[in-house]
């Protein structure tokens, strides 16, 4: 999941985010990255990156974060269409774009 989040980061121009604390850090858990919440097994269950200066596009890799329940990307400058891979997220209960 760490590599999927890295792909998301780069496609959403993570280096320009207002807070990218911990993201793509080599020596920390992806569960410690700003806006990422994991369950006890270390699987990503929430991405809360609203109003964070995200631009670029939403990576289709998001659809491989199988345990994802909530996604909050509101008030950003993301472009393009919503990736169809989001349809793979059978546990998703909240999607805020």
Order of alpha helices (4+ residues) and beta strands (2+ residues): alpha-beta-beta-beta-beta
